[in-house]
Amino acid sequence: PNNSTLGREPETQAVMEWSWGHHFVLSANMHTGALVANYPYDGPNSGVYSACPDDELFVHLSLAYADAHPNMESGGFSNGITNGAQWYAISGGMQDWNYIWEGDFDITLEQNEVKWPNSNQLAGLWEDHRDPMLVYLEEIHDGVRGIITDADSGEPLIAHISIQGIDHNILPDPENGDYYRMLTPGTYTITAQEFGYLAQSETITVPLSGYVEQNFQLSVDPWLEQAEIEDFEMGDFSDLSWEFSGDANRQTDNAEVFEGNYSGKSGNI
């Protein structure tokens, strides 16, 4: 329900902080106790299929792993995969957290029907799962990727990337503005949008294998004007004459003073 480490176990806090320090796109967490590839969502109700916006992609990813495994498809689950909630519901699982909060496509790999296999089984388990893991990793190359920059300065932008018909946005890496959006083959409308810039949409076709490159150079919205109000520096802008229109309730507050650049936006300035 939230993206905070508050009240979490130390191990959970460490994983969350580690994830925040990187920009993962594809991942998996591994368990034992069953033989199946499990994908989001994990809730809310046990026994009820709970599809996430990228359900088609998660089914594809799970099947890629199960198909490459010598006997996962005979592990008691249809095609060797399952929706998390349809199997049993949990709250706070890693695959849902990664997908919802981090934009990271994560599945749970149950790797052995015996919860605590003997050490003499480990070599065989490695042989069974080595190729599926490599096949799964290669899926990262399918979809669309590119770089989002300011059209004038060339500096990277942290713009939202959205796909029409899929209600799940991702963000680029803040350091370089590069994004990686995994998608199944097909034709899509992709949009890059950042506050203060004109949104840009393009139609792309993702091939059966591999990726399509789509870069974005966003232009500053010409309706966003800049102005200097000296009283901002003192925090006394409530003394100025402000006029509001429309039905929304608005107010000014100078209880706290923050340094920096400020902007105001409305229908008419």
Backbone as CSV, one residue per row, in Angstrom:
resi,resn,N_x,N_y,N_z,CA_x,CA_y,CA_z,C_x,C_y,C_z
1,PRO,0.811,-1.224,0.000,0.000,0.000,0.000,0.839,1.266,0.000
2,ASN,2.130,1.185,0.406,2.968,2.381,0.401,4.396,2.003,0.047
3,ASN,5.173,3.010,-0.268,6.542,2.799,-0.743,7.538,3.311,0.277
4,SER,7.286,3.007,1.541,8.123,3.493,2.635,8.792,2.327,3.354
5,THR,9.988,2.570,3.876,10.684,1.558,4.664,10.241,1.577,6.123
6,LEU,9.399,2.526,6.484,8.978,2.681,7.875,8.305,1.413,8.382
7,GLY,8.820,0.856,9.460,8.232,-0.325,10.074,8.583,-1.631,9.383
8,ARG,9.429,-1.579,8.357,9.799,-2.796,7.644,10.932,-3.526,8.367
9,GLU,11.041,-4.814,8.088,12.170,-5.576,8.597,13.462,-5.060,7.963
10,PRO,14.603,-5.191,8.669,15.868,-4.668,8.132,16.198,-5.208,6.739
11,GLU,15.910,-6.495,6.504,16.208,-7.074,5.192,15.358,-6.430,4.105
12,THR,14.080,-6.187,4.429,13.187,-5.548,3.466,13.632,-4.125,3.172
13,GLN,14.008,-3.399,4.218,14.507,-2.038,4.026,15.734,-2.034,3.128
14,ALA,16.635,-2.989,3.345,17.873,-3.041,2.558,17.576,-3.288,1.080
15,VAL,16.639,-4.189,0.788,16.293,-4.475,-0.608,15.633,-3.258,-1.252
16,MET,14.744,-2.599,-0.525,14.076,-1.419,-1.076,15.083,-0.317,-1.389
17,GLU,15.980,-0.053,-0.455,16.966,1.008,-0.661,17.932,0.646,-1.793
18,TRP,18.285,-0.625,-1.893,19.146,-1.088,-2.983,18.450,-0.890,-4.330
19,SER,17.169,-1.209,-4.387,16.413,-1.035,-5.635,16.300,0.429,-6.019
20,TRP,16.086,1.294,-5.034,15.985,2.729,-5.316,17.277,3.288,-5.904
21,GLY,18.395,2.678,-5.573,19.681,3.151,-6.058,20.011,2.693,-7.461
22,HIS,19.139,1.899,-8.052,19.354,1.406,-9.410,18.098,1.678,-10.237
23,HIS,18.148,1.267,-11.477,16.971,1.470,-12.332,16.688,0.165,-13.062
24,PHE,16.194,-0.823,-12.312,15.942,-2.143,-12.879,14.722,-2.115,-13.796
25,VAL,14.784,-2.908,-14.849,13.695,-2.997,-15.809,13.051,-4.379,-15.775
26,LEU,13.856,-5.420,-15.612,13.375,-6.804,-15.583,14.069,-7.525,-14.440
27,SER,13.320,-8.297,-13.670,13.911,-9.017,-12.545,13.045,-10.222,-12.191
28,ALA,13.537,-11.024,-11.284,12.776,-12.178,-10.788,13.236,-12.477,-9.374
29,ASN,12.326,-12.956,-8.551,12.701,-13.446,-7.231,12.400,-14.938,-7.183
30,MET,13.219,-15.665,-6.474,13.209,-17.123,-6.569,12.893,-17.778,-5.236
31,HIS,11.983,-18.745,-5.295,11.546,-19.494,-4.117,11.613,-20.992,-4.418
32,THR,11.325,-21.774,-3.406,11.070,-23.201,-3.595,9.767,-23.560,-2.889
33,GLY,9.268,-24.756,-3.169,8.000,-25.186,-2.598,6.964,-25.492,-3.655
34,ALA,7.278,-25.133,-4.914,6.423,-25.430,-6.066,7.296,-25.303,-7.306
35,LEU,6.731,-25.661,-8.444,7.453,-25.534,-9.710,6.550,-24.777,-10.671
36,VAL,6.732,-23.446,-10.715,5.826,-22.604,-11.495,6.410,-21.203,-11.618
37,ALA,6.067,-20.514,-12.695,6.385,-19.097,-12.859,5.130,-18.296,-12.519
38,ASN,5.243,-17.447,-11.510,4.110,-16.734,-10.921,4.231,-15.240,-11.250
39,TYR,3.139,-14.611,-11.714,3.214,-13.218,-12.170,2.114,-12.377,-11.522
40,PRO,2.264,-11.028,-11.504,1.308,-10.128,-10.848,-0.081,-10.154,-11.502
41,TYR,-1.067,-9.722,-10.696,-0.990,-9.264,-9.332,-1.147,-10.426,-8.340
42,ASP,-0.701,-10.165,-7.096,-0.797,-11.166,-6.034,-2.066,-11.038,-5.203
43,GLY,-2.918,-10.113,-5.497,-4.124,-9.918,-4.706,-5.150,-9.119,-5.505
44,PRO,-6.303,-8.813,-4.874,-6.522,-8.935,-3.431,-7.141,-10.255,-2.971
45,ASN,-7.798,-11.009,-3.859,-8.586,-12.159,-3.415,-7.991,-13.472,-3.920
46,SER,-7.841,-14.425,-3.011,-7.327,-15.739,-3.385,-8.303,-16.457,-4.307
47,GLY,-7.767,-17.129,-5.301,-8.588,-17.901,-6.211,-9.239,-17.102,-7.313
48,VAL,-8.959,-15.790,-7.357,-9.558,-14.912,-8.376,-8.441,-14.281,-9.195
49,TYR,-8.492,-14.471,-10.512,-7.462,-13.911,-11.390,-7.435,-12.389,-11.247
50,SER,-6.245,-11.835,-10.988,-6.093,-10.391,-10.800,-5.084,-9.875,-11.825
51,ALA,-5.590,-9.410,-12.953,-4.731,-8.978,-14.052,-4.208,-7.569,-13.812
52,CYS,-2.922,-7.366,-14.032,-2.346,-6.031,-13.997,-2.432,-5.437,-15.408
53,PRO,-2.169,-4.148,-15.572,-2.267,-3.548,-16.914,-1.383,-4.221,-17.972
54,ASP,-0.262,-4.793,-17.543,0.649,-5.471,-18.469,0.488,-6.988,-18.392
55,ASP,-0.737,-7.444,-18.209,-0.984,-8.878,-18.059,-0.456,-9.683,-19.250
56,GLU,-0.696,-9.191,-20.457,-0.237,-9.920,-21.655,1.280,-10.092,-21.644
57,LEU,1.993,-9.049,-21.255,3.458,-9.126,-21.206,3.914,-10.100,-20.133
58,PHE,3.285,-10.076,-18.960,3.696,-10.975,-17.878,3.425,-12.437,-18.228
59,VAL,2.333,-12.710,-18.910,2.070,-14.079,-19.367,3.176,-14.508,-20.335
60,HIS,3.541,-13.599,-21.236,4.606,-13.888,-22.208,5.934,-14.179,-21.490
61,LEU,6.300,-13.347,-20.516,7.552,-13.536,-19.787,7.560,-14.858,-19.025
62,SER,6.443,-15.168,-18.380,6.348,-16.398,-17.595,6.425,-17.623,-18.488
63,LEU,5.757,-17.567,-19.636,5.807,-18.689,-20.575,7.213,-18.879,-21.149
64,ALA,7.927,-17.768,-21.362,9.294,-17.870,-21.885,10.159,-18.690,-20.929
65,TYR,9.981,-18.459,-19.633,10.760,-19.217,-18.644,10.289,-20.666,-18.583
66,ALA,8.986,-20.857,-18.469,8.441,-22.212,-18.310,8.725,-23.079,-19.534
67,ASP,8.623,-22.503,-20.722,8.860,-23.272,-21.947,10.304,-23.743,-22.053
68,ALA,11.228,-22.966,-21.487,12.647,-23.319,-21.565,13.067,-24.305,-20.479
69,HIS,12.185,-24.549,-19.525,12.490,-25.470,-18.425,12.111,-26.891,-18.831
70,PRO,12.910,-27.899,-18.455,12.627,-29.265,-18.917,11.315,-29.852,-18.424
71,ASN,10.829,-29.434,-17.248,9.592,-30.045,-16.754,8.681,-29.104,-15.971
72,MET,8.857,-27.794,-16.100,7.988,-26.862,-15.367,6.544,-26.962,-15.837
73,GLU,6.342,-27.242,-17.125,4.977,-27.315,-17.651,4.213,-28.519,-17.109
74,SER,4.912,-29.463,-16.489,4.252,-30.628,-15.889,4.227,-30.538,-14.369
75,GLY,4.394,-29.321,-13.840,4.458,-29.132,-12.395,3.123,-28.925,-11.725
76,GLY,2.020,-29.164,-12.418,0.708,-29.050,-11.790,-0.023,-27.760,-12.092
77,PHE,0.589,-26.875,-12.887,-0.048,-25.611,-13.265,-0.164,-25.569,-14.786
78,SER,-1.229,-24.978,-15.280,-1.456,-24.891,-16.712,-0.288,-24.182,-17.401
79,ASN,0.391,-24.876,-18.281,1.548,-24.346,-19.022,2.709,-23.939,-18.118
80,GLY,2.650,-24.346,-16.862,3.747,-24.046,-15.949,3.756,-22.638,-15.397
81,ILE,2.628,-21.910,-15.530,2.569,-20.530,-15.040,1.278,-20.321,-14.255
82,THR,1.234,-19.244,-13.462,0.009,-18.906,-12.735,-0.016,-17.427,-12.390
83,ASN,-1.190,-16.866,-12.395,-1.404,-15.542,-11.826,-1.329,-15.665,-10.310
84,GLY,-0.631,-14.725,-9.665,-0.404,-14.822,-8.233,-1.667,-14.963,-7.414
85,ALA,-2.618,-14.055,-7.614,-3.846,-14.080,-6.830,-4.683,-15.315,-7.119
86,GLN,-4.683,-15.763,-8.370,-5.469,-16.951,-8.712,-4.960,-18.175,-7.960
87,TRP,-3.671,-18.195,-7.684,-3.091,-19.285,-6.888,-3.424,-19.063,-5.414
88,TYR,-2.882,-18.002,-4.839,-3.270,-17.575,-3.480,-2.818,-16.133,-3.306
89,ALA,-3.580,-15.373,-2.549,-3.319,-13.943,-2.409,-2.337,-13.662,-1.285
90,ILE,-1.447,-12.716,-1.520,-0.584,-12.179,-0.478,-0.554,-10.664,-0.620
91,SER,-0.152,-9.974,0.430,-0.019,-8.523,0.409,1.437,-8.163,0.681
92,GLY,1.964,-7.247,-0.111,3.336,-6.789,0.115,4.393,-7.627,-0.563
93,GLY,4.009,-8.413,-1.563,4.976,-9.234,-2.274,5.912,-8.400,-3.136
94,MET,7.086,-8.976,-3.413,8.109,-8.221,-4.135,7.730,-7.957,-5.585
95,GLN,7.061,-8.924,-6.248,6.770,-8.709,-7.659,5.775,-7.570,-7.860
96,ASP,4.769,-7.468,-7.009,3.814,-6.359,-7.123,4.486,-5.027,-6.794
97,TRP,5.330,-5.025,-5.748,6.015,-3.789,-5.363,6.915,-3.299,-6.496
98,ASN,7.690,-4.191,-7.070,8.585,-3.803,-8.157,7.813,-3.231,-9.337
99,TYR,6.712,-3.853,-9.689,5.936,-3.409,-10.844,5.244,-2.077,-10.579
100,ILE,4.556,-1.978,-9.445,3.750,-0.790,-9.152,4.617,0.426,-8.868
101,TRP,5.621,0.271,-8.026,6.374,1.411,-7.541,7.653,1.682,-8.332
102,GLU,8.277,0.635,-8.852,9.588,0.798,-9.473,9.577,0.723,-10.996
103,GLY,8.445,0.354,-11.597,8.418,0.196,-13.043,9.276,-0.954,-13.511
104,ASP,9.479,-1.926,-12.631,10.339,-3.079,-12.887,9.450,-4.310,-13.079
105,PHE,9.614,-4.993,-14.214,8.787,-6.164,-14.513,9.395,-7.381,-13.808
106,ASP,8.733,-7.816,-12.753,9.278,-8.836,-11.859,8.293,-9.997,-11.744
107,ILE,8.794,-11.221,-11.804,7.965,-12.401,-11.566,8.599,-13.238,-10.468
108,THR,7.817,-14.158,-9.911,8.292,-15.065,-8.876,8.493,-16.446,-9.477
109,LEU,9.685,-16.976,-9.335,10.019,-18.286,-9.882,10.100,-19.302,-8.747
110,GLU,9.079,-20.151,-8.666,9.102,-21.271,-7.733,9.880,-22.395,-8.424
111,GLN,11.030,-22.774,-7.853,11.995,-23.561,-8.609,12.083,-25.042,-8.248
112,ASN,11.380,-25.465,-7.219,11.429,-26.883,-6.857,10.235,-27.205,-5.968
113,GLU,9.599,-28.337,-6.225,8.417,-28.701,-5.444,8.763,-29.032,-3.997
114,VAL,9.982,-29.431,-3.747,10.437,-29.678,-2.377,10.950,-28.366,-1.799
115,LYS,10.398,-27.978,-0.647,10.745,-26.675,-0.075,12.218,-26.594,0.299
116,TRP,12.743,-27.654,0.885,14.145,-27.648,1.318,14.867,-28.823,0.661
117,PRO,15.272,-28.696,-0.592,15.935,-29.810,-1.274,17.298,-30.117,-0.664
118,ASN,17.699,-31.374,-0.764,19.016,-31.781,-0.277,20.105,-31.129,-1.121
119,SER,21.264,-30.975,-0.512,22.365,-30.315,-1.207,22.794,-31.080,-2.453
120,ASN,22.582,-32.406,-2.445,22.997,-33.176,-3.624,22.066,-32.961,-4.820
121,GLN,20.969,-32.202,-4.629,20.063,-31.872,-5.731,20.396,-30.536,-6.389
122,LEU,21.279,-29.771,-5.770,21.512,-28.404,-6.238,22.114,-28.363,-7.641
123,ALA,23.043,-29.267,-7.928,23.653,-29.275,-9.257,22.594,-29.543,-10.333
124,GLY,21.685,-30.463,-10.059,20.621,-30.762,-11.013,19.655,-29.611,-11.166
125,LEU,19.355,-28.908,-10.067,18.469,-27.745,-10.137,19.108,-26.626,-10.958
126,TRP,20.412,-26.469,-10.799,21.112,-25.464,-11.599,21.010,-25.800,-13.084
127,GLU,21.197,-27.057,-13.440,21.097,-27.459,-14.838,19.693,-27.223,-15.387
128,ASP,18.684,-27.467,-14.558,17.299,-27.275,-14.997,16.962,-25.803,-15.240
129,HIS,17.542,-24.918,-14.414,17.125,-23.516,-14.436,18.098,-22.585,-15.143
130,ARG,19.272,-23.071,-15.493,20.259,-22.194,-16.123,19.741,-21.625,-17.451
131,ASP,19.341,-22.480,-18.372,18.858,-21.997,-19.672,17.592,-21.150,-19.552
132,PRO,16.607,-21.553,-18.731,15.431,-20.674,-18.567,15.787,-19.280,-18.065
133,MET,16.765,-19.189,-17.157,17.155,-17.871,-16.661,17.772,-17.031,-17.778
134,LEU,18.581,-17.656,-18.632,19.189,-16.925,-19.746,18.131,-16.481,-20.756
135,VAL,17.173,-17.368,-21.040,16.080,-17.013,-21.945,15.284,-15.844,-21.372
136,TYR,15.024,-15.895,-20.081,14.275,-14.829,-19.422,15.030,-13.497,-19.512
137,LEU,16.327,-13.530,-19.258,17.123,-12.308,-19.326,17.100,-11.695,-20.723
138,GLU,17.094,-12.535,-21.737,17.100,-12.037,-23.110,15.811,-11.294,-23.473
139,GLU,14.759,-11.515,-22.703,13.498,-10.825,-22.971,13.614,-9.310,-22.791
140,ILE,14.646,-8.870,-22.077,14.822,-7.442,-21.841,15.007,-6.678,-23.142
141,HIS,15.401,-7.371,-24.199,15.665,-6.710,-25.481,14.414,-6.517,-26.323
142,ASP,13.260,-6.958,-25.838,12.020,-6.841,-26.615,11.188,-5.659,-26.130
143,GLY,10.808,-4.789,-27.050,9.990,-3.641,-26.687,10.467,-2.386,-27.376
144,VAL,10.475,-1.283,-26.640,10.907,-0.003,-27.184,11.865,0.643,-26.199
145,ARG,12.847,1.326,-26.724,13.811,2.033,-25.884,14.226,3.326,-26.570
146,GLY,14.802,4.221,-25.783,15.251,5.483,-26.353,15.748,6.425,-25.281
147,ILE,15.967,7.677,-25.666,16.453,8.714,-24.765,15.517,9.908,-24.862
148,ILE,15.214,10.520,-23.715,14.335,11.688,-23.667,15.162,12.899,-23.255
149,THR,15.174,13.936,-24.097,15.984,15.116,-23.813,15.207,16.392,-24.083
150,ASP,15.736,17.488,-23.550,15.232,18.823,-23.848,15.647,19.182,-25.276
151,ALA,14.688,19.614,-26.083,14.966,19.887,-27.497,15.990,20.998,-27.685
152,ASP,16.085,21.927,-26.740,17.014,23.051,-26.876,18.379,22.760,-26.258
153,SER,18.371,22.256,-25.045,19.638,22.073,-24.328,20.261,20.698,-24.537
154,GLY,19.440,19.717,-24.900,19.947,18.356,-25.015,20.105,17.652,-23.689
155,GLU,19.718,18.299,-22.604,19.824,17.695,-21.279,18.743,16.624,-21.104
156,PRO,19.041,15.562,-20.339,18.047,14.504,-20.132,16.849,14.988,-19.330
157,LEU,15.681,14.434,-19.628,14.447,14.767,-18.923,13.873,13.516,-18.268
158,ILE,13.267,13.715,-17.104,12.595,12.611,-16.410,11.112,12.683,-16.770
159,ALA,10.794,12.274,-17.982,9.426,12.356,-18.487,8.704,11.033,-18.292
160,HIS,7.402,11.119,-18.134,6.588,9.909,-18.047,6.423,9.302,-19.436
161,ILE,6.640,7.993,-19.512,6.421,7.254,-20.753,5.133,6.459,-20.598
162,SER,4.175,6.704,-21.482,2.900,5.988,-21.417,2.625,5.301,-22.747
163,ILE,1.892,4.198,-22.661,1.473,3.446,-23.840,-0.048,3.468,-23.888
164,GLN,-0.602,3.924,-24.989,-2.055,3.987,-25.117,-2.662,2.604,-24.935
165,GLY,-3.646,2.509,-24.047,-4.322,1.248,-23.793,-3.717,0.431,-22.670
166,ILE,-2.560,0.862,-22.136,-1.918,0.171,-21.008,-1.741,1.189,-19.889
167,ASP,-2.499,1.054,-18.833,-2.530,2.046,-17.762,-1.386,1.825,-16.769
168,HIS,-0.167,1.951,-17.269,1.005,1.808,-16.403,2.163,2.560,-17.037
169,ASN,2.547,3.681,-16.424,3.621,4.512,-16.949,4.962,4.124,-16.335
170,ILE,6.024,4.442,-17.050,7.364,4.237,-16.509,8.134,5.548,-16.616
171,LEU,9.282,5.607,-15.922,10.154,6.768,-15.952,11.522,6.364,-16.485
172,PRO,12.222,7.289,-17.144,13.572,6.979,-17.602,14.573,7.055,-16.462
173,ASP,15.777,6.607,-16.742,16.861,6.764,-15.785,17.147,8.260,-15.640
174,PRO,17.141,8.796,-14.420,17.299,10.244,-14.253,18.664,10.767,-14.674
175,GLU,19.669,9.903,-14.706,21.022,10.371,-15.022,21.196,10.674,-16.505
176,ASN,20.659,9.803,-17.358,20.888,9.956,-18.794,19.606,10.137,-19.608
177,GLY,18.457,9.972,-18.989,17.199,10.113,-19.707,16.844,8.932,-20.583
178,ASP,17.550,7.806,-20.413,17.258,6.630,-21.241,16.160,5.787,-20.601
179,TYR,15.262,5.288,-21.432,14.144,4.488,-20.942,14.100,3.156,-21.688
180,TYR,13.483,2.168,-21.047,13.317,0.829,-21.620,11.912,0.366,-21.264
181,ARG,11.056,0.272,-22.290,9.670,-0.116,-22.045,9.424,-1.473,-22.714
182,MET,9.308,-2.524,-21.913,9.080,-3.851,-22.462,7.655,-3.956,-22.992
183,LEU,7.512,-4.566,-24.175,6.214,-4.739,-24.811,6.218,-6.024,-25.630
184,THR,5.040,-6.615,-25.781,4.898,-7.742,-26.697,4.818,-7.200,-28.129
185,PRO,5.052,-8.041,-29.143,4.998,-7.571,-30.526,3.649,-6.937,-30.865
186,GLY,3.701,-5.859,-31.641,2.470,-5.174,-32.030,2.721,-3.702,-32.299
187,THR,1.660,-2.988,-32.639,1.726,-1.558,-32.932,1.129,-0.773,-31.767
188,TYR,1.836,0.255,-31.332,1.441,1.013,-30.152,1.595,2.511,-30.401
189,THR,0.879,3.290,-29.599,1.094,4.729,-29.528,1.790,5.026,-28.219
190,ILE,2.988,5.592,-28.295,3.798,5.880,-27.108,3.901,7.387,-26.944
191,THR,3.805,7.860,-25.699,3.826,9.291,-25.411,4.838,9.590,-24.323
192,ALA,5.627,10.641,-24.537,6.531,11.169,-23.513,5.984,12.506,-23.047
193,GLN,5.860,12.664,-21.737,5.231,13.880,-21.202,5.919,14.288,-19.911
194,GLU,6.278,15.564,-19.837,6.907,16.137,-18.656,6.314,17.508,-18.405
195,PHE,6.145,17.871,-17.137,5.560,19.174,-16.800,6.411,20.295,-17.405
196,GLY,5.736,21.241,-18.028,6.419,22.375,-18.630,6.839,22.151,-20.059
197,TYR,6.554,20.953,-20.604,6.931,20.628,-21.974,5.697,20.154,-22.749
198,LEU,5.769,20.318,-24.057,4.715,19.791,-24.909,4.861,18.271,-25.007
199,ALA,3.772,17.555,-24.793,3.810,16.105,-24.915,4.069,15.709,-26.367
200,GLN,4.748,14.590,-26.533,5.057,14.100,-27.881,4.634,12.638,-27.987
201,SER,3.860,12.317,-29.010,3.381,10.953,-29.230,3.876,10.436,-30.574
202,GLU,4.170,9.148,-30.604,4.628,8.501,-31.829,3.982,7.123,-31.934
203,THR,3.799,6.655,-33.146,3.319,5.293,-33.390,4.515,4.405,-33.687
204,ILE,4.616,3.300,-32.959,5.746,2.391,-33.129,5.231,0.979,-33.395
205,THR,6.052,0.162,-34.001,5.735,-1.253,-34.206,6.857,-2.090,-33.615
206,VAL,6.520,-2.860,-32.587,7.492,-3.740,-31.933,7.570,-5.037,-32.732
207,PRO,8.759,-5.445,-33.150,8.886,-6.658,-33.970,8.682,-7.935,-33.152
208,LEU,8.630,-9.060,-33.858,8.461,-10.347,-33.184,9.615,-10.638,-32.244
209,SER,10.786,-10.148,-32.572,11.962,-10.317,-31.718,12.804,-9.058,-31.802
210,GLY,13.220,-8.565,-30.663,14.046,-7.366,-30.651,13.256,-6.125,-30.270
211,TYR,13.893,-4.980,-30.451,13.297,-3.727,-29.988,13.276,-2.687,-31.100
212,VAL,12.479,-1.653,-30.884,12.453,-0.493,-31.754,12.970,0.695,-30.940
213,GLU,13.744,1.549,-31.576,14.289,2.719,-30.887,13.435,3.941,-31.183
214,GLN,13.046,4.636,-30.115,12.236,5.849,-30.269,12.741,6.901,-29.280
215,ASN,13.458,7.891,-29.788,13.943,8.981,-28.956,12.928,10.119,-28.954
216,PHE,12.972,10.925,-27.904,12.080,12.076,-27.792,12.903,13.317,-27.464
217,GLN,12.634,14.395,-28.199,13.192,15.710,-27.882,12.006,16.623,-27.595
218,LEU,11.789,16.916,-26.321,10.610,17.673,-25.919,10.889,19.166,-25.906
219,SER,9.921,19.929,-26.416,10.030,21.388,-26.463,9.266,22.008,-25.301
220,VAL,9.798,23.107,-24.787,9.146,23.814,-23.684,7.781,24.319,-24.136
221,ASP,6.798,24.156,-23.277,5.452,24.638,-23.570,5.473,26.160,-23.684
222,PRO,5.093,26.740,-24.825,5.160,28.203,-24.981,4.207,28.955,-24.067
223,TRP,3.224,28.259,-23.510,2.277,28.921,-22.618,2.803,29.031,-21.191
224,LEU,3.929,28.380,-20.918,4.506,28.446,-19.578,5.473,29.620,-19.524
225,GLU,5.049,30.711,-18.919,5.865,31.917,-18.864,6.592,32.000,-17.533
226,GLN,7.716,32.702,-17.543,8.481,32.921,-16.327,8.382,34.380,-15.907
227,ALA,8.370,34.594,-14.618,8.334,35.952,-14.104,9.064,35.996,-12.775
228,GLU,9.596,37.159,-12.429,10.278,37.330,-11.164,9.399,38.140,-10.222
229,ILE,9.178,37.609,-9.039,8.417,38.316,-8.006,9.336,38.425,-6.798
230,GLU,9.855,39.611,-6.597,10.905,39.792,-5.600,10.479,39.350,-4.207
231,ASP,9.181,39.488,-3.917,8.734,39.139,-2.571,8.890,37.654,-2.273
232,PHE,9.034,36.816,-3.305,9.281,35.407,-3.057,10.550,35.222,-2.228
233,GLU,11.525,36.114,-2.452,12.793,35.962,-1.761,12.627,36.167,-0.257
234,MET,11.670,36.994,0.122,11.421,37.246,1.546,10.323,36.359,2.092
235,GLY,9.609,35.652,1.213,8.518,34.819,1.687,7.255,35.593,1.986
236,ASP,7.196,36.879,1.591,6.047,37.714,1.927,5.106,37.887,0.752
237,PHE,4.992,36.873,-0.093,4.170,37.054,-1.287,2.680,37.143,-0.985
238,SER,2.273,36.848,0.267,0.858,37.006,0.601,0.473,38.485,0.680
239,ASP,1.484,39.372,0.749,1.198,40.802,0.796,0.887,41.362,-0.584
240,LEU,1.204,40.585,-1.635,0.909,41.053,-2.980,-0.581,40.926,-3.278
241,SER,-0.996,41.579,-4.326,-2.396,41.504,-4.732,-2.579,40.324,-5.671
242,TRP,-3.239,39.270,-5.172,-3.478,38.056,-5.967,-4.951,37.985,-6.325
243,GLU,-5.238,37.694,-7.559,-6.620,37.587,-8.008,-6.837,36.187,-8.596
244,PHE,-7.834,35.470,-8.072,-8.115,34.115,-8.515,-9.466,34.070,-9.210
245,SER,-9.604,33.145,-10.146,-10.878,32.956,-10.824,-11.160,31.464,-10.921
246,GLY,-12.375,31.110,-11.291,-12.732,29.701,-11.378,-13.396,29.228,-10.105
247,ASP,-13.769,27.947,-10.091,-14.520,27.400,-8.960,-13.625,26.783,-7.893
248,ALA,-12.354,26.504,-8.213,-11.490,25.820,-7.261,-11.097,26.746,-6.116
249,ASN,-10.980,26.184,-4.917,-10.526,26.948,-3.764,-9.014,27.101,-3.818
250,ARG,-8.512,28.335,-3.622,-7.086,28.587,-3.666,-6.700,29.456,-2.483
251,GLN,-5.444,29.347,-2.070,-4.965,30.186,-0.996,-3.452,30.342,-1.127
252,THR,-2.901,31.353,-0.468,-1.456,31.528,-0.410,-0.988,31.253,1.007
253,ASP,0.237,30.767,1.113,0.765,30.384,2.419,2.242,30.745,2.469
254,ASN,2.622,31.612,3.375,4.029,31.970,3.523,4.567,31.550,4.887
255,ALA,4.006,30.478,5.440,4.450,30.008,6.747,5.900,29.540,6.711
256,GLU,6.310,28.966,5.580,7.674,28.503,5.438,8.288,29.105,4.190
257,VAL,9.575,29.444,4.282,10.280,30.058,3.164,11.268,29.048,2.594
258,PHE,11.192,28.808,1.304,12.100,27.884,0.635,12.858,28.625,-0.456
259,GLU,14.160,28.388,-0.512,14.964,28.995,-1.564,14.734,28.273,-2.883
260,GLY,14.911,28.990,-3.993,14.784,28.351,-5.286,13.940,29.157,-6.250
261,ASN,13.710,28.574,-7.421,12.888,29.214,-8.445,11.448,28.748,-8.317
262,TYR,10.526,29.659,-8.503,9.118,29.355,-8.366,8.395,29.674,-9.664
263,SER,7.314,28.953,-9.908,6.513,29.232,-11.088,5.039,29.110,-10.743
264,GLY,4.212,29.836,-11.470,2.771,29.735,-11.305,2.152,29.419,-12.644
265,LYS,1.102,28.608,-12.635,0.471,28.220,-13.895,-1.042,28.246,-13.729
266,SER,-1.717,28.818,-14.714,-3.173,28.833,-14.704,-3.639,29.000,-16.142
267,GLY,-4.966,29.033,-16.300,-5.499,29.219,-17.648,-5.124,30.567,-18.234
268,ASN,-5.142,31.593,-17.402,-4.774,32.941,-17.854,-3.796,33.535,-16.853
269,ILE,-2.732,34.116,-17.348,-1.748,34.764,-16.473,-1.649,36.237,-16.874
